[in-house]
Structures are given as structure tokens and as C-alpha cells.
Amino acid sequence: MLYVMLRLTQAPNLAIATLWADALATEGIATSVQRQYLGSVAGELPPDQCLPEVWIQCAEQETLARKLLYDLQHVPQHRWHCTCGELVEGGFEQCWNCAALMPL
């Protein structure tokens, strides 16, 4: 296996970069978060150069890593009708109107 670090993506903030890296690591893809401390110098450096980045350690895992990252960024949203008659959309698993849980 060839170990060549490869930048997978930039993240909008450190929390999301860490979540993505942890999710990829859970699937067996060795990752690291780079530029995690550059947010404090945005303005001195161009802001887009200060965003955290997710890197993978094995270029051979790039295809799998990109697929997993795509799946993380495009989670299907639920749309369901509650027993009280409300239409609940998005990632909500509880009705905003009556607090009933989404049916299984």
C-alpha cells in the first residue's frame, strides 16, 4: 500500500472537519485534520487559506473516502405526517406541534 497524504477537502469549521475525520476513521480510513489553528489569523491571511482541511494518509483509499464524505454531506431528509395532522420535514424525529415521535 502506498502511503501518500492527500487533501480530501476543506471544511467550513473545525468542528465539522473533526466530525468528518472521525467518521472516515471509523470506516478504516486513516485521516488527519490540518490547519486546525489557522482560524485565528484570518484577516492576516486570506480566509479561504485558514479553513481546516481533512487529509487521508493513503491515496489508494481516495475513492472510498470521497464516497463516504459525499454520503455524510447528503444525508436524506425525512418527511412524515404526524398523527396530529402536521407535516414534519427535515431531520426532525419529533413533531413540533404535539411532540409525538416519528413512527418507525
C-alpha positions in Angstrom: 0.0 0.0 0.0 1.3 3.4 -0.9 1.2 6.0 1.9 1.0 9.4 0.3 -1.0 12.1 2.2 -3.8 13.5 0.1 -6.0 16.5 0.8 -9.6 15.3 0.7 -11.5 18.6 1.4 -11.7 21.8 3.2 -14.3 22.1 5.9 -16.3 25.2 6.9 -15.1 25.0 10.5 -13.0 22.9 12.9 -16.0 21.0 14.4 -17.2 19.7 11.0 -13.6 18.8 9.9 -13.2 16.8 13.1 -16.6 15.1 12.6 -15.8 14.2 9.0 -12.3 12.9 10.0 -13.7 10.8 12.8 -16.4 9.3 10.6 -13.8 8.4 8.0 -11.6 6.9 10.6 -14.5 4.8 11.9 -14.7 3.3 8.4 -11.0 2.4 8.5 -9.6 5.4 6.6 -6.6 7.0 8.3 -7.2 10.7 8.4 -5.8 13.9 9.9 -7.1 17.4 10.3 -4.7 20.1 9.2 -4.8 23.9 9.6 -6.9 23.5 12.7 -5.4 26.6 14.4 -5.3 29.0 11.5 -8.7 30.4 12.1 -7.2 33.0 14.5 -5.1 34.5 11.7 -7.9 35.0 9.2 -7.5 38.6 8.0 -3.8 38.4 8.2 -4.0 35.5 5.7 -6.8 35.1 3.1 -9.8 33.5 4.9 -10.1 30.6 2.4 -6.5 29.7 3.3 -7.4 29.4 7.0 -10.1 26.8 6.8 -9.4 23.4 8.3 -8.7 20.5 5.9 -9.3 16.8 6.1 -6.4 14.7 4.7 -6.2 11.0 4.2 -3.0 9.1 4.7 -3.4 6.5 1.9 -4.1 7.8 -1.6 -5.5 4.3 -2.6 -8.4 5.0 -0.3 -9.4 8.2 -2.0 -12.4 6.8 -3.9 -13.9 5.3 -0.8 -13.2 8.4 1.3 -14.8 10.7 -1.3 -17.9 8.4 -1.4 -18.2 8.3 2.4 -17.7 12.1 2.6 -20.4 12.6 -0.1 -22.8 10.4 1.9 -22.1 12.4 5.1 -22.8 15.7 3.3 -26.0 14.4 1.6 -28.0 12.7 4.3 -31.5 12.0 3.1 -34.1 14.1 4.9 -37.3 12.6 6.4 -40.7 13.8 5.5 -43.6 12.3 7.5 -47.1 13.1 8.6 -47.8 13.1 12.4 -50.9 11.6 13.9 -52.0 15.2 14.8 -52.0 16.0 11.0 -48.8 18.1 10.8 -46.3 17.5 8.0 -42.8 17.3 9.6 -39.9 17.8 7.3 -36.1 17.8 7.6 -34.1 15.9 10.1 -36.7 16.2 12.8 -37.8 13.0 14.5 -40.3 14.6 16.7 -43.4 16.7 15.8 -43.1 20.3 16.6 -46.8 20.6 17.2 -47.6 17.7 19.6 -44.2 16.3 20.4 -45.0 12.9 19.1 -42.1 10.8 18.0 -41.7 9.9 14.3 -43.2 6.4 13.6 -40.8 3.6 12.9 
